[in-house]
Amino acid sequence: MVITNVLILCTHSSARSVLSEGMLNHWARTLGKDVRAYSAGSAPSGRLNPFALEALNKAGVDTAGYRSKSWDEFVAADAPEMRIVITVCDSAAAETCPYWPGSPVKVHWGYADPSNAPGGDDGKRLAFELTRQAIGYRMLQLLQLPIESMSNAELQQALVEISKH
């Protein structure tokens, strides 16, 4: 069994990348797919946004062990090799990423930062829930792909197509 590793990047590794990691791992387990998601950031905040954890927990996602971490962990010699790298915030997409061993397929799936939602805590809760749902939908689309039999070029094209919906 070959596991497809997916790294999801956002600048602070506290909200959108964590929502993405949680939803991809949740759906992969639910559907019996050999896909493993990780999240990281270029400038990790060192803490997870409590609204992100709340949205994941309400959706039945186990967030035990989740933490805000640097993308440097994933270029280390003992790091899992990534097949796919997804940026989920515009600032991370614009940054110069490190060299990823194995030359993974890279794609940008941008989401507005739910941390900036107006309306106090209730507004933030709603924004995080809507962002979690949108991310979850794309992760389900990713998991429907025959990843293991696709070339990098085919996978790249399919992931770009998903980003348009």
C-alpha positions in Angstrom: 0.0 0.0 0.0 1.4 3.4 -1.1 0.2 6.4 0.9 -0.3 9.6 -1.0 1.0 12.4 1.3 -0.5 15.9 0.9 1.0 19.0 2.4 -1.4 22.0 2.9 0.2 25.4 3.5 -1.0 28.6 4.9 1.2 31.4 6.3 0.4 31.0 10.0 -0.6 27.3 10.1 -3.5 28.0 12.4 -6.8 28.1 10.5 -7.2 27.2 6.8 -4.4 24.7 6.5 -5.6 23.0 9.7 -9.2 22.9 8.5 -7.8 21.3 5.3 -5.7 18.8 7.1 -8.6 17.8 9.3 -11.1 17.5 6.5 -8.8 15.5 4.1 -7.8 13.1 6.8 -11.4 12.7 8.0 -12.7 12.0 4.5 -9.8 9.7 3.6 -10.5 7.6 6.7 -14.2 7.6 6.1 -13.8 6.5 2.4 -10.9 4.1 3.1 -8.4 6.0 0.9 -4.7 5.8 1.4 -4.2 9.6 1.6 -2.5 11.4 4.5 -2.7 15.2 5.0 -0.3 17.4 6.9 -0.5 21.2 7.5 2.3 23.7 7.9 3.1 27.4 7.5 5.9 29.6 6.4 5.5 31.7 9.6 3.6 29.5 12.0 1.8 31.3 14.8 2.5 28.5 17.2 -1.2 28.1 18.1 -4.3 26.8 16.4 -7.2 29.0 16.0 -9.9 27.9 18.5 -12.7 28.5 15.9 -10.9 26.1 13.5 -10.7 23.4 16.1 -14.4 24.0 17.1 -15.6 23.7 13.4 -13.6 20.5 13.0 -14.8 19.0 16.2 -18.4 19.8 15.4 -18.0 17.9 12.2 -16.7 14.9 14.0 -13.0 15.3 13.1 -10.5 14.1 15.6 -8.0 17.0 16.1 -5.8 15.3 18.8 -2.2 16.0 18.1 -2.8 18.8 15.7 -0.4 21.8 16.1 0.8 24.9 14.2 4.1 23.9 12.6 6.7 25.2 10.2 7.0 23.9 6.6 10.7 23.4 7.5 9.7 20.1 9.2 8.7 18.8 5.8 12.0 19.4 4.0 14.0 17.4 6.7 15.6 14.2 5.7 13.2 12.1 7.7 10.0 13.9 6.5 7.4 12.0 4.5 7.7 12.6 0.8 4.8 14.7 -0.5 2.9 13.9 -3.7 0.8 17.1 -3.6 1.4 20.5 -2.0 -1.7 22.8 -1.8 -1.5 26.5 -0.7 -4.8 27.7 0.8 -4.0 31.4 1.5 -2.9 34.0 -1.1 0.1 35.1 0.9 1.5 31.6 1.2 0.9 31.1 -2.6 3.0 34.2 -3.3 5.9 33.1 -1.1 8.9 31.3 -2.4 8.4 27.8 -1.1 11.3 25.5 -0.2 12.4 22.8 -2.5 10.2 19.8 -1.8 11.9 16.4 -2.1 10.2 14.3 -4.9 9.0 17.3 -6.9 5.3 17.1 -5.8 2.4 18.6 -7.8 1.6 22.1 -6.5 -1.7 23.9 -6.7 -3.3 26.9 -5.1 -6.8 26.6 -3.6 -7.4 30.1 -2.1 -9.9 30.7 0.7 -10.7 34.0 2.5 -9.3 34.2 6.0 -12.3 33.3 8.3 -10.3 34.9 11.2 -11.1 38.3 9.7 -14.9 37.8 9.6 -17.1 40.6 11.0 -19.8 40.0 13.6 -17.8 39.0 16.6 -17.6 35.4 17.8 -20.8 34.4 16.0 -19.6 35.8 12.7 -16.3 34.0 13.1 -18.0 30.7 13.9 -20.1 31.0 10.8 -17.1 31.9 8.6 -15.1 29.0 9.9 -18.0 26.6 9.4 -18.5 27.8 5.8 -14.8 27.6 5.1 -14.7 24.1 6.6 -17.5 23.0 4.3 -16.0 24.6 1.2 -12.6 22.9 2.0 -14.3 19.6 2.7 -16.1 19.7 -0.7 -12.8 20.1 -2.5 -11.1 17.4 -0.4 -13.9 15.0 -1.4 -13.3 15.9 -5.1 -9.5 15.2 -4.6 -10.3 11.8 -3.1 -12.4 10.8 -6.0 -9.4 11.1 -8.3 -7.5 7.9 -9.2 -4.4 9.5 -7.7 -2.2 6.4 -7.7 -2.6 5.8 -11.4 -2.3 9.5 -12.5 0.9 11.1 -13.9 1.9 14.3 -12.2 0.7 16.3 -15.3 -2.7 14.6 -15.1 -2.9 15.2 -11.4 -1.9 18.8 -11.8 -4.6 19.4 -14.4 -7.3 17.7 -12.3 -6.3 19.7 -9.1 -6.5 23.0 -11.1 -9.9 21.9 -12.4 -11.1 21.3 -8.8 -9.9 24.8 -7.9 -12.3 26.3 -10.4 -15.4 25.0 -8.6 
